[in-house]
């Protein structure tokens, strides 16, 4: 029996848990030289605390995954801030 391409495609990995994302986020901050341990763990009166920092970072990472899954239409014409020089000699340039 012959398998089709769709049947052989690997299954997508499971979504990361909050703990896994937290480890990733804290590692990224550490690699950038940002010490988040100076922030309070959870303080509603503080401008930022670790709980809110991690929650916001997880939300951004999850939104990036959704945005990266967007399928681009190959027929879509992107607007150009400056028209191509050849439009001066075509019907498009005479508008």
Secondary structure, DSSP 8 states (H G I E B T S, - for coil): ----HHHHS--------HHHHHHHHHHHHHHTT--GGGS-SS-TTSS--HHHHHHHHHHHHHHHHHHHT----TT-----SS--GGGGGSGGGG-
